[in-house]
Amino acid sequence: MDTLKYGVAYYFEYLPYDRIDEDIQMMKAANINVVRIGESTWSTYEKQDNVFDFSTLIYTLNKMRDANIQVIVGTPTYALPSWLAKKHPDFMVMNHGIRQNYGARQIMDITNEHFLFHAERIIRNMLTITSTYDNVIGYQIDNETKHYHTASKNVQQQFINQLINKYGENFEQFNQDFGLDYWSNRVDNWQDFPPIESTINASLAGAFSRFQRDLVTNYLSWQANIVKEFMHDDQFVTQNFDFEWRGYSFGVQPDVDHYAAAKPLDIVGVDIYHPSQKQLTGAEISFAGDIARSTTHSNYLVLETQAQAFKNWTPYPNQLYQLAFSHIASGANMIEYWHWHSIHNSFETYWKGLLGHDFQPNPVYDEAAHVGEDFKRLSPQLVNLTHEAEVAFIVDNNSLTATSSDWMEFKVGDDISYNDVFRQLYDTFYKLNIRTDVLNPDTINLENYKLIVVPMLYTASDEFLQKLNEYVENGGHILYTFKSGVANINTKVRTAIQPGIISKSIGAHYNLFVDPNGSALVGTSDFALPENSEISDWSELLELDTAHSLATYDGPWSEYTAITENNYGQGLTWYLGTYTSNEVVRQLIQHILGKLQLTSPYSASFPLVVKTAKNSDNATLDFIFNYSDKLQELELPFSGVELIQSHSVSKDEVIKLNPWDVKIIQREVR
């Protein structure tokens, strides 16, 4: 992209009356230069089977073209017309033997041949029209696509076919790999394969979850290939990936392998929603942006993020402005609000847009206009930023599935699962102003990083674990957490003393793991603990081989180690054997960063957040954020120019950041 894009999702079809000219006038006043349209209104475009009416789409496209506003067209396949659900009830998603009733969105089996037929037909008819518009810059395929836990007969048969392709008639190997002799689950004829949803076998369930994620990858690739038939060379195809949802974007998406699903895309898109007001930290923008950027090692689009949203998200003054530059600092080339105007009916009536229900200018709109003005002015310096990280996380969907199961003891605790551990670690690096990439075992190049962080890599191949050992032996550094190295790719626990293959580089092992039940950590002379050294939910009772102890347990487990450090070859490993407080995790990470001399040139930590990037002129930019409601001060380690206010700053100068403020320092070239 040659400029920053600033936009909104726009739904002319949702308006209670035609006010598109007024909307466009307000968009232009706010320097909004792109809208996303079309992805939610299949039933408007095809009111009955094979009867198409794209008049509202054409009207919107014409108006936007006349106003010189660019358009991203969404394929309208995530929300079904009622006539289609009635005609083909078989493609409503089925799980646990129950077929989904019509009403909500995303309720279809994305593999069903009837659904795919009708989806392809609406896409082709729609794009025949949109492909003639030169203001269409790209296409979003579907919307926040997932597998929706589809498990209908045809899906199960596809899964069985995958197993047949791998095992043929070698049932001994199949039953051995998945441990199916347990509770007489053994299968010796593919026709006897039981319903997958009722399995009590974590290995089989994990394989099916992986298969379901592959369905998403295949479906998006299928849509992308159709769309590319209509695209011009200067257009792109994207998809708005989302994340585990806990009322906001929380962690790695359990139902999609973003790294595989990104392959058919020209540019990755994401939807990022987060707490606001006093709860705003910027961490969700950062982790989601790091995942998006790492999938393709390039910039990405924020296809949805909040404007006003809910009563507890309505941004404080300056927060919307700060948030826009937070996305840019993480590598986004576009910010697009969901949505332009608040909807007057139905499910999302009170998920408010940039405009309220009265369509009048308001403080949030006014602040968005300020963003648009500065995006336009600063775009040459801020578009296509690049980022360098010396630290990388390895995240893994297979491990997420295994350690988030409600089956006996697979979870760390009732309220603690994979993404809790990932976010505890990620947020700590973020708050210490250490940039990170976030990759998976298939995409990471270990040698590119000085430190690898591995949260709960429960399932992994022998080959990958050996690669991790070799990386350390050759001078790399790894921080592991508990529940790493336990099982193979089939979620089958290894017979070796835990943590299995990686115990060689960790220099410790364990036989027992316990609920600490009120215990705490005890520090050592090498590692002083903070006041809050509580532990909970899961503790591995580590015994030392070549490692030395940084912390032990108190109480009945006092003879065992909780946190280790080990020299292995030319490198170092650390193993965190228990779920502990944020304070202990911060202390451990600071200890590691000190050992490796991985520090920010800024002597700052949260609520002051610093993100560094390079622009297309190879200038170094430091984005400095104050994520608090208090005035903050920071001494600058560099001279340069503050871009937002356009004034010079000097090395050792102390700058002031108002509540929810942002500064962008372009460093002076030495």
C-alpha positions as CSV (number, residue, x, y, z in Angstrom):
1,M,0.0,0.0,0.0
2,D,1.2,3.5,-0.7
3,T,-0.9,5.3,1.9
4,L,-2.5,4.6,5.2
5,K,-6.2,3.6,4.9
6,Y,-8.7,4.9,7.3
7,G,-12.2,3.6,7.1
8,V,-15.5,2.1,8.4
9,A,-17.8,-0.8,7.7
10,Y,-20.8,0.8,5.9
11,Y,-24.2,-0.8,5.6
12,F,-26.5,1.3,3.4
13,E,-29.0,-1.6,3.6
14,Y,-29.3,-1.1,7.4
15,L,-30.2,2.6,7.2
16,P,-33.8,3.6,8.2
17,Y,-33.8,6.1,5.3
18,D,-31.4,7.1,2.5
19,R,-28.8,9.5,3.9
20,I,-25.8,8.3,1.9
21,D,-25.0,11.8,0.7
22,E,-24.9,13.1,4.3
23,D,-22.8,10.1,5.4
24,I,-20.3,10.6,2.6
25,Q,-20.0,14.3,3.5
26,M,-19.2,13.4,7.1
27,M,-16.8,10.7,6.0
28,K,-14.9,13.2,3.8
29,A,-14.8,15.7,6.6
30,A,-13.2,13.0,8.8
31,N,-10.7,12.0,6.1
32,I,-12.2,8.5,5.9
33,N,-11.0,7.1,2.6
34,V,-12.2,3.5,2.5
35,V,-15.4,1.6,3.4
36,R,-16.1,-2.1,3.6
37,I,-19.5,-3.1,2.2
38,G,-21.6,-6.1,1.2
39,E,-20.5,-8.9,3.6
40,S,-23.7,-9.1,5.7
41,T,-26.6,-8.8,3.2
42,W,-26.9,-11.9,1.1
43,S,-30.7,-11.9,1.6
44,T,-30.9,-8.4,0.2
45,Y,-29.0,-9.3,-2.9
46,E,-30.7,-12.6,-3.5
47,K,-34.2,-12.3,-2.1
48,Q,-35.3,-15.6,-3.6
49,D,-33.5,-18.5,-5.2
50,N,-31.5,-17.3,-8.2
51,V,-33.3,-13.9,-8.2
52,F,-30.6,-11.3,-7.8
53,D,-31.0,-7.6,-7.0
54,F,-27.7,-5.8,-6.4
55,S,-29.3,-2.3,-6.7
56,T,-28.3,-1.2,-3.2
57,L,-24.7,-2.5,-3.8
58,I,-24.5,-0.7,-7.1
59,Y,-26.0,2.5,-5.6
60,T,-23.4,2.4,-2.8
61,L,-20.5,1.7,-5.2
62,N,-21.5,4.6,-7.5
63,K,-21.8,7.0,-4.6
64,M,-18.4,6.0,-3.2
65,R,-16.8,6.2,-6.6
66,D,-18.2,9.7,-7.2
67,A,-16.8,10.8,-3.8
68,N,-13.4,9.2,-4.4
69,I,-13.8,6.8,-1.5
70,Q,-12.2,3.4,-1.9
71,V,-14.1,0.2,-1.3
72,I,-13.4,-3.2,0.1
73,V,-16.1,-5.7,-0.9
74,G,-17.0,-8.5,1.4
75,T,-18.4,-11.8,0.0
76,P,-21.7,-12.2,1.8
77,T,-21.5,-15.8,2.8
78,Y,-21.4,-15.8,6.6
79,A,-25.1,-15.0,7.1
80,L,-27.7,-17.0,5.2
81,P,-31.1,-16.0,3.7
82,S,-34.1,-17.7,5.3
83,W,-35.3,-19.2,2.0
84,L,-31.9,-20.9,1.6
85,A,-32.1,-22.5,5.1
86,K,-35.6,-23.7,4.3
87,K,-34.6,-25.1,1.0
88,H,-31.5,-26.9,2.3
89,P,-31.9,-27.6,6.0
90,D,-29.2,-30.2,5.6
91,F,-26.4,-27.6,5.5
92,M,-27.3,-26.0,8.8
93,V,-24.5,-26.9,11.1
94,M,-24.9,-30.0,13.2
95,N,-23.0,-30.9,16.3
96,H,-23.8,-33.5,19.0
97,G,-26.7,-34.7,16.8
98,I,-28.6,-31.4,17.0
99,R,-29.1,-29.2,13.9
100,Q,-28.8,-25.5,14.4
101,N,-32.1,-23.5,14.0
102,Y,-32.1,-20.6,11.6
103,G,-31.7,-17.1,13.0
104,A,-28.1,-16.3,13.9
105,R,-25.1,-15.9,11.6
106,Q,-22.4,-18.5,11.0
107,I,-24.7,-21.5,11.4
108,M,-23.8,-23.5,8.3
109,D,-21.6,-26.5,7.5
110,I,-18.9,-24.9,5.3
111,T,-18.2,-28.2,3.6
112,N,-21.8,-28.9,2.5
113,E,-22.1,-29.1,-1.3
114,H,-25.5,-27.3,-1.4
115,F,-24.0,-24.4,0.7
116,L,-20.9,-24.2,-1.5
117,F,-23.0,-24.2,-4.7
118,H,-25.1,-21.2,-3.5
119,A,-22.1,-19.4,-1.9
120,E,-20.2,-19.7,-5.2
121,R,-23.2,-18.4,-7.2
122,I,-23.7,-15.3,-5.1
123,I,-20.0,-14.6,-5.1
124,R,-19.7,-14.9,-8.9
125,N,-22.8,-12.8,-9.5
126,M,-21.7,-10.1,-7.0
127,L,-18.1,-9.9,-8.4
128,T,-19.3,-9.7,-11.9
129,I,-20.7,-6.3,-10.9
130,T,-18.0,-5.1,-8.5
131,S,-15.1,-6.0,-10.8
132,T,-16.1,-3.1,-13.1
133,Y,-15.4,-0.5,-10.4
134,D,-12.0,1.0,-10.2
135,N,-12.5,2.3,-6.7
136,V,-12.8,-1.3,-5.4
137,I,-9.3,-1.9,-3.9
138,G,-9.8,-5.4,-2.5
139,Y,-12.1,-8.2,-1.4
140,Q,-12.7,-9.6,2.1
141,I,-13.7,-13.3,1.8
142,D,-16.4,-14.3,4.2
143,N,-16.3,-12.9,7.7
144,E,-14.5,-14.1,10.9
145,T,-14.6,-17.6,9.5
146,K,-14.4,-20.6,11.7
147,H,-15.6,-24.2,11.5
148,Y,-18.5,-23.6,13.8
149,H,-17.9,-27.1,15.3
150,T,-19.4,-28.7,12.3
151,A,-19.7,-32.5,12.7
152,S,-22.3,-33.6,10.3
153,K,-22.2,-37.0,8.6
154,N,-20.3,-35.7,5.6
155,V,-17.8,-34.0,7.8
156,Q,-17.2,-37.1,9.8
157,Q,-16.8,-39.1,6.6
158,Q,-14.2,-36.7,5.4
159,F,-12.3,-37.1,8.6
160,I,-12.5,-40.9,8.3
161,N,-11.3,-40.6,4.7
162,Q,-8.3,-38.7,6.0
163,L,-7.5,-41.4,8.4
164,I,-8.0,-44.1,5.7
165,N,-5.5,-42.2,3.5
166,K,-3.0,-42.3,6.3
167,Y,-3.5,-45.8,7.7
168,G,-5.2,-47.8,5.0
169,E,-6.1,-51.1,6.6
170,N,-3.3,-50.9,9.2
171,F,-5.7,-50.9,12.2
172,E,-3.0,-52.0,14.6
173,Q,-1.0,-48.9,14.0
174,F,-4.2,-46.7,14.1
175,N,-5.4,-48.1,17.4
176,Q,-1.9,-47.9,18.9
177,D,-1.4,-44.3,17.8
178,F,-4.6,-43.2,19.4
179,G,-4.8,-45.5,22.3
180,L,-8.2,-46.9,21.4
181,D,-8.0,-50.1,23.4
182,Y,-9.0,-48.0,26.3
183,W,-12.7,-48.5,27.3
184,S,-13.1,-50.8,24.3
185,N,-12.9,-47.9,21.8
186,R,-10.8,-50.0,19.4
187,V,-11.8,-49.8,15.7
188,D,-10.9,-52.6,13.3
189,N,-13.3,-51.6,10.5
190,W,-13.8,-48.1,9.2
191,Q,-17.5,-48.8,8.9
192,D,-17.5,-49.2,12.7
193,F,-16.0,-45.7,13.4
194,P,-18.2,-44.1,16.1
195,P,-19.6,-40.6,16.2
196,I,-16.6,-38.3,16.7
197,E,-18.4,-35.8,18.9
198,S,-19.0,-38.4,21.6
199,T,-15.3,-39.5,21.8
200,I,-13.7,-39.7,25.3
201,N,-10.3,-40.0,23.7
202,A,-8.2,-36.8,23.7
203,S,-6.0,-38.0,20.9
204,L,-8.9,-38.6,18.5
205,A,-10.6,-35.3,19.6
206,G,-7.3,-33.5,19.0
207,A,-7.0,-35.0,15.5
208,F,-10.6,-34.0,14.7
209,S,-10.0,-30.4,15.9
210,R,-7.0,-30.2,13.7
211,F,-9.1,-31.5,10.8
212,Q,-11.8,-28.9,11.5
213,R,-9.2,-26.2,11.4
214,D,-8.1,-27.6,8.0
215,L,-11.7,-27.2,6.8
216,V,-11.4,-23.5,7.5
217,T,-8.1,-23.2,5.6
218,N,-9.6,-25.1,2.7
219,Y,-12.8,-23.1,2.6
220,L,-11.0,-19.8,2.6
221,S,-8.6,-21.0,-0.1
222,W,-11.6,-22.1,-2.2
223,Q,-13.2,-18.6,-1.8
224,A,-10.0,-16.8,-2.5
225,N,-9.5,-18.8,-5.8
226,I,-13.0,-17.8,-7.0
227,V,-12.4,-14.1,-6.1
228,K,-9.0,-14.0,-7.8
229,E,-10.7,-14.9,-11.1
230,F,-12.3,-11.4,-11.0
231,M,-9.5,-9.4,-9.4
232,H,-7.3,-6.9,-11.2
233,D,-3.5,-6.8,-10.5
234,D,-3.8,-3.8,-8.2
235,Q,-6.5,-5.4,-6.0
236,F,-6.0,-7.7,-2.9
237,V,-7.9,-10.5,-1.2
238,T,-8.0,-10.5,2.6
239,Q,-9.9,-12.1,5.5
240,N,-10.8,-10.7,8.9
241,F,-9.3,-13.2,11.3
242,D,-10.5,-12.9,14.9
243,F,-9.2,-14.3,18.2
244,E,-10.4,-16.3,21.2
245,W,-13.4,-14.3,22.5
246,R,-13.9,-13.6,26.2
247,G,-16.1,-10.6,25.7
248,Y,-13.1,-9.1,23.7
249,S,-10.1,-10.4,21.7
250,F,-8.2,-12.5,24.3
251,G,-5.8,-15.0,22.8
252,V,-4.9,-17.4,20.0
253,Q,-8.0,-18.5,18.0
254,P,-8.8,-22.1,18.9
255,D,-10.8,-22.8,15.7
256,V,-8.5,-21.5,13.0
257,D,-4.8,-22.0,12.2
258,H,-4.1,-18.5,11.2
259,Y,-0.7,-19.4,9.8
260,A,-2.1,-21.9,7.4
261,A,-5.3,-20.0,6.6
262,A,-3.3,-16.9,5.7
263,K,-1.5,-18.6,2.8
264,P,-4.1,-17.8,0.0
265,L,-4.4,-14.2,1.1
266,D,-2.6,-11.2,-0.3
267,I,-2.7,-9.4,3.0
268,V,-3.9,-10.5,6.4
269,G,-6.8,-8.7,8.0
270,V,-7.9,-8.9,11.7
271,D,-10.7,-7.8,13.9
272,I,-9.4,-6.5,17.3
273,Y,-11.7,-5.6,20.2
274,H,-10.5,-4.8,23.6
275,P,-11.4,-3.3,27.0
276,S,-11.4,0.5,27.2
277,Q,-11.7,3.3,29.6
278,K,-9.8,2.5,32.8
279,Q,-9.1,-1.1,31.6
280,L,-7.3,0.0,28.4
281,T,-3.8,-1.3,28.3
282,G,-3.1,-1.7,24.5
283,A,-2.1,-5.3,25.1
284,E,-4.8,-6.8,22.9
285,I,-3.9,-4.5,20.0
286,S,-0.3,-5.6,20.5
287,F,-0.7,-9.3,20.7
288,A,-3.2,-9.5,17.9
289,G,-1.1,-7.3,15.8
290,D,2.0,-9.4,16.4
291,I,0.1,-12.5,15.4
292,A,-1.3,-10.8,12.3
293,R,2.1,-9.4,11.3
294,S,3.9,-12.7,12.0
295,T,1.6,-14.9,9.8
296,T,3.1,-13.4,6.7
297,H,6.0,-11.2,8.0
298,S,4.3,-8.2,6.6
299,N,1.8,-5.4,7.3
300,Y,-1.8,-6.1,7.9
301,L,-5.3,-4.5,7.9
302,V,-7.5,-3.9,10.9
303,L,-10.8,-4.6,9.2
304,E,-12.8,-4.1,12.4
305,T,-12.2,-2.4,15.7
306,Q,-14.4,-0.5,18.1
307,A,-15.6,3.1,17.9
308,Q,-18.1,3.8,20.6
309,A,-19.2,0.1,21.1
310,F,-20.6,-0.6,24.5
311,K,-21.3,1.7,27.5
312,N,-18.1,0.3,29.2
313,W,-16.1,0.7,26.0
314,T,-17.0,4.2,25.0
315,P,-13.5,5.7,24.9
316,Y,-12.3,8.4,27.2
317,P,-11.1,11.6,25.5
318,N,-7.8,11.0,23.6
319,Q,-8.2,7.2,23.8
320,L,-9.6,6.8,20.2
321,Y,-6.7,8.8,18.9
322,Q,-4.2,6.8,20.9
323,L,-5.7,3.5,19.8
324,A,-5.4,4.4,16.1
325,F,-1.7,5.0,16.4
326,S,-1.4,1.8,18.6
327,H,-2.5,-0.2,15.6
328,I,-0.1,1.6,13.3
329,A,2.8,1.0,15.7
330,S,2.1,-2.7,15.6
331,G,2.3,-2.8,11.8
332,A,-1.3,-2.1,10.6
333,N,-1.7,-0.2,7.3
334,M,-5.4,0.4,7.8
335,I,-7.8,1.1,10.7
336,E,-11.5,0.4,10.0
337,Y,-14.1,0.9,12.6
338,W,-17.1,-1.4,13.1
339,H,-19.1,0.4,12.1
340,W,-20.1,3.8,10.7
341,H,-23.6,4.3,12.2
342,S,-25.3,2.6,15.1
343,I,-27.9,0.1,14.0
344,H,-31.6,0.8,14.8
345,N,-32.8,-2.8,15.0
346,S,-31.8,-6.3,16.0
347,F,-29.0,-8.0,17.8
348,E,-26.3,-5.4,17.7
349,T,-28.4,-2.3,18.3
350,Y,-26.3,-1.2,21.2
351,W,-22.9,-2.1,19.7
352,K,-22.6,1.5,18.7
353,G,-20.7,2.8,15.7
354,L,-18.8,6.0,15.0
355,L,-22.1,7.8,14.8
356,G,-24.9,7.3,17.3
357,H,-28.5,6.4,16.4
358,D,-29.2,10.1,15.7
359,F,-26.4,10.3,13.1
360,Q,-25.1,13.6,14.6
361,P,-21.5,14.5,15.1
362,N,-20.3,13.5,18.6
363,P,-17.1,13.6,20.6
364,V,-16.0,10.1,19.3
365,Y,-16.6,11.2,15.7
366,D,-14.8,14.4,16.3
367,E,-11.8,12.6,17.6
368,A,-11.9,10.2,14.7
369,A,-11.7,13.2,12.4
370,H,-8.6,14.3,14.2
371,V,-7.1,10.8,13.6
372,G,-8.1,11.1,9.9
373,E,-6.4,14.5,9.6
374,D,-3.1,13.2,11.1
375,F,-3.2,9.9,9.2
376,K,-3.4,11.9,6.0
377,R,-0.6,14.2,7.0
378,L,1.7,11.5,8.4
379,S,0.9,8.7,6.0
380,P,4.2,9.0,4.0
381,Q,6.2,8.4,7.3
382,L,3.9,5.7,8.8
383,V,2.8,3.4,6.0
384,N,4.5,0.1,5.5
385,L,6.4,0.1,8.7
386,T,8.8,-2.8,9.4
387,H,9.7,-4.3,12.8
388,E,12.5,-6.3,14.2
389,A,12.1,-8.6,17.2
390,E,14.8,-10.5,19.0
391,V,12.2,-12.5,21.0
392,A,9.6,-14.8,19.5
393,F,6.7,-16.8,21.0
394,I,5.8,-20.3,19.8
395,V,2.1,-20.8,19.9
396,D,0.4,-24.0,19.0
397,N,-3.2,-24.8,18.2
398,N,-2.8,-28.5,18.9
399,S,-1.5,-27.7,22.4
400,L,-4.2,-25.2,22.9
401,T,-6.8,-27.9,22.1
402,A,-5.3,-30.4,24.4
403,T,-4.8,-28.1,27.4
404,S,-8.2,-26.5,27.1
405,S,-10.1,-29.7,27.4
406,D,-12.6,-30.1,30.2
407,W,-11.6,-33.8,30.5
408,M,-9.8,-35.0,33.6
409,E,-6.8,-32.9,34.5
410,F,-6.0,-31.8,30.9
411,K,-6.5,-28.2,31.9
412,V,-4.2,-26.4,34.3
413,G,-7.1,-25.4,36.5
414,D,-10.8,-24.7,36.3
415,D,-10.2,-21.1,35.2
416,I,-6.7,-21.4,33.6
417,S,-6.2,-22.6,30.1
418,Y,-3.7,-22.2,27.3
419,N,-4.4,-18.6,26.4
420,D,-4.2,-17.5,30.1
421,V,-0.6,-18.7,30.2
422,F,0.2,-17.2,26.8
423,R,-1.2,-13.8,27.7
424,Q,0.5,-13.7,31.1
425,L,3.8,-14.1,29.4
426,Y,3.0,-12.0,26.4
427,D,1.7,-9.1,28.5
428,T,4.8,-9.1,30.6
429,F,7.1,-8.7,27.7
430,Y,4.8,-6.0,26.3
431,K,4.8,-4.1,29.5
432,L,8.6,-4.3,29.7
433,N,8.7,-2.8,26.2
434,I,10.3,-5.9,24.5
435,R,9.0,-6.4,20.9
436,T,8.0,-10.0,20.0
437,D,7.0,-12.0,17.0
438,V,4.4,-14.8,17.5
439,L,4.8,-17.9,15.3
440,N,4.0,-21.6,15.4
441,P,6.2,-24.7,15.1
442,D,5.6,-24.8,11.3
443,T,6.6,-21.2,10.6
444,I,9.3,-20.2,13.0
445,N,12.9,-19.9,12.0
446,L,14.6,-20.4,15.4
447,E,17.9,-18.9,14.4
448,N,16.3,-15.5,13.8
449,Y,15.8,-14.9,17.5
450,K,17.9,-14.5,20.6
451,L,15.1,-15.8,22.9
452,I,12.2,-18.2,22.3
453,V,9.3,-18.3,24.7
454,V,7.3,-21.5,24.7
455,P,4.1,-21.5,26.7
456,M,2.6,-25.0,27.3
457,L,3.9,-26.8,24.2
458,Y,2.0,-29.9,25.3
459,T,1.9,-31.6,22.0
460,A,4.9,-31.6,19.6
461,S,6.7,-33.9,17.3
462,D,10.0,-35.5,18.4
463,E,11.7,-33.8,15.5
464,F,10.6,-30.3,16.6
465,L,11.6,-30.8,20.2
466,Q,15.0,-32.0,19.0
467,K,15.3,-28.8,16.9
468,L,14.6,-26.8,20.1
469,N,17.4,-28.7,21.9
470,E,19.8,-28.1,19.0
471,Y,18.9,-24.4,18.9
472,V,19.9,-24.0,22.6
473,E,23.0,-26.1,22.1
474,N,24.1,-23.8,19.3
475,G,23.7,-20.7,21.4
476,G,20.0,-20.0,21.6
477,H,17.9,-19.3,24.6
478,I,14.4,-20.7,25.6
479,L,12.0,-20.0,28.3
480,Y,9.6,-23.0,28.7
481,T,6.6,-23.3,31.0
482,F,5.0,-26.3,32.6
483,K,3.1,-28.8,30.5
484,S,5.7,-28.6,27.7
485,G,7.1,-31.6,25.8
486,V,4.5,-33.9,27.4
487,A,2.8,-35.6,24.4
488,N,3.4,-36.3,20.8
489,I,1.4,-34.8,17.9
490,N,-1.4,-37.4,18.6
491,T,-1.7,-36.1,22.2
492,K,-0.2,-39.4,23.4
493,V,1.8,-38.8,26.5
494,R,5.5,-39.8,26.1
495,T,6.9,-42.7,28.1
496,A,10.1,-40.9,28.9
497,I,10.6,-39.1,32.2
498,Q,9.0,-35.7,31.8
499,P,9.4,-33.2,30.2
500,G,10.7,-35.8,27.8
501,I,13.0,-34.9,25.0
502,I,13.5,-31.3,26.1
503,S,14.6,-32.4,29.6
504,K,18.1,-32.8,28.0
505,S,18.4,-29.0,27.5
506,I,16.4,-28.1,30.6
507,G,18.6,-30.1,32.8
508,A,15.8,-31.2,35.1
509,H,13.0,-33.7,35.2
510,Y,9.8,-34.5,37.2
511,N,7.7,-37.5,38.1
512,L,5.1,-35.8,40.2
513,F,2.8,-32.8,39.5
514,V,0.4,-31.5,42.1
515,D,-2.2,-28.8,43.0
516,P,-0.1,-26.5,45.2
517,N,-3.1,-25.9,47.4
518,G,-1.9,-22.7,49.0
519,S,1.8,-23.2,48.7
520,A,4.2,-20.4,47.7
521,L,7.6,-20.1,46.1
522,V,10.9,-19.7,48.0
523,G,13.7,-17.7,46.3
524,T,17.4,-18.4,46.1
525,S,20.5,-16.2,46.3
526,D,20.4,-16.0,42.5
527,F,16.7,-15.0,42.3
528,A,15.0,-12.8,44.8
529,L,11.2,-13.2,44.8
530,P,8.7,-10.4,44.9
531,E,6.3,-10.1,47.8
532,N,3.5,-11.9,45.9
533,S,5.1,-15.3,45.2
534,E,1.8,-17.3,45.4
535,I,1.2,-20.3,43.1
536,S,-1.9,-22.0,42.1
537,D,-3.6,-24.8,40.0
538,W,-0.5,-26.7,38.7
539,S,3.0,-27.4,40.1
540,E,5.6,-29.8,38.6
541,L,7.9,-31.1,41.3
542,L,11.2,-30.6,39.5
543,E,14.4,-32.6,40.3
544,L,17.7,-31.2,39.1
545,D,20.1,-33.0,36.8
546,T,22.4,-30.3,35.5
547,A,20.3,-27.2,36.1
548,H,20.4,-25.0,39.1
549,S,17.3,-23.8,41.0
550,L,16.0,-20.3,40.9
551,A,13.1,-21.0,43.2
552,T,11.7,-23.9,45.2
553,Y,8.4,-24.7,46.9
554,D,7.6,-24.2,50.5
555,G,5.6,-26.6,52.7
556,P,5.5,-30.4,52.0
557,W,7.2,-30.0,48.6
558,S,10.1,-28.0,49.8
559,E,12.7,-30.5,48.5
560,Y,11.6,-29.8,44.9
561,T,12.4,-27.0,42.5
562,A,9.8,-24.8,40.8
563,I,12.0,-22.7,38.4
564,T,15.2,-23.8,36.8
565,E,18.1,-22.3,34.8
566,N,20.4,-24.5,32.8
567,N,23.5,-24.0,30.6
568,Y,23.3,-26.4,27.7
569,G,26.0,-26.2,25.0
570,Q,26.4,-22.6,24.2
571,G,22.9,-21.6,25.3
572,L,20.6,-21.3,28.2
573,T,17.1,-22.6,29.2
574,W,14.7,-21.6,31.8
575,Y,11.8,-23.8,32.9
576,L,8.8,-22.4,34.9
577,G,7.2,-25.4,36.5
578,T,4.2,-23.8,38.1
579,Y,1.4,-21.3,37.5
580,T,2.4,-18.3,39.6
581,S,1.7,-14.6,40.1
582,N,2.2,-11.9,37.5
583,E,4.9,-10.5,39.8
584,V,7.0,-13.6,39.8
585,V,6.6,-14.0,36.0
586,R,7.8,-10.4,35.6
587,Q,10.7,-11.0,37.9
588,L,11.7,-14.1,36.0
589,I,11.5,-12.3,32.6
590,Q,13.5,-9.4,33.9
591,H,16.1,-11.8,35.1
592,I,16.3,-13.5,31.7
593,L,16.4,-10.1,29.8
594,G,19.3,-9.0,32.0
595,K,21.2,-12.2,31.4
596,L,20.8,-11.8,27.6
597,Q,21.2,-8.0,27.6
598,L,17.8,-7.6,25.9
599,T,16.6,-4.2,26.9
600,S,14.9,-1.2,25.5
601,P,16.9,2.0,25.1
602,Y,14.1,3.7,27.0
603,S,14.1,3.4,30.8
604,A,10.3,2.9,30.8
605,S,7.7,0.3,31.5
606,F,3.9,0.2,31.6
607,P,1.9,2.4,31.6
608,L,4.5,3.9,29.3
609,V,4.7,1.7,26.3
610,V,7.4,2.2,23.5
611,K,7.2,0.5,20.1
612,T,10.0,0.9,17.6
613,A,9.7,0.5,13.8
614,K,11.4,1.6,10.6
615,N,9.6,3.3,7.8
616,S,10.2,3.2,4.0
617,D,12.9,5.9,4.3
618,N,14.7,3.6,6.8
619,A,14.1,6.2,9.5
620,T,13.7,4.8,13.0
621,L,10.4,5.7,14.7
622,D,9.6,5.4,18.4
623,F,5.9,5.4,19.3
624,I,5.5,6.3,22.9
625,F,2.1,5.7,24.6
626,N,0.8,6.7,28.0
627,Y,-1.8,4.0,28.8
628,S,-3.0,5.7,32.0
629,D,-5.1,8.6,33.3
630,K,-2.0,10.2,35.0
631,L,0.6,12.6,33.6
632,Q,3.8,10.7,32.8
633,E,7.3,11.9,32.1
634,L,10.1,10.1,30.1
635,E,13.7,11.0,29.4
636,L,14.6,10.6,25.7
637,P,17.7,8.6,24.8
638,F,17.8,10.1,21.3
639,S,17.5,13.4,19.6
640,G,15.0,13.7,16.8
641,V,11.6,15.1,15.7
642,E,8.3,14.5,17.3
643,L,6.1,14.0,14.3
644,I,2.6,14.7,15.7
645,Q,3.4,18.1,16.9
646,S,6.2,18.6,14.4
647,H,8.9,19.9,16.7
648,S,12.5,18.9,17.6
649,V,13.4,17.0,20.7
650,S,16.8,16.5,22.2
651,K,18.7,13.6,23.8
652,D,18.1,13.6,27.6
653,E,15.1,15.9,27.2
654,V,12.3,14.9,29.5
655,I,9.0,14.9,27.7
656,K,5.5,14.9,29.3
657,L,2.7,12.6,28.2
658,N,-0.8,13.6,29.1
659,P,-3.3,10.9,30.0
660,W,-3.9,8.5,27.1
661,D,-1.3,10.4,25.0
662,V,0.9,9.3,22.2
663,K,4.2,10.8,20.8
664,I,6.1,9.6,17.7
665,I,9.8,10.4,17.8
666,Q,11.7,10.1,14.5
667,R,15.3,9.5,15.6
668,E,18.0,11.8,14.3
669,V,20.3,10.0,11.9
670,R,23.8,9.8,13.4
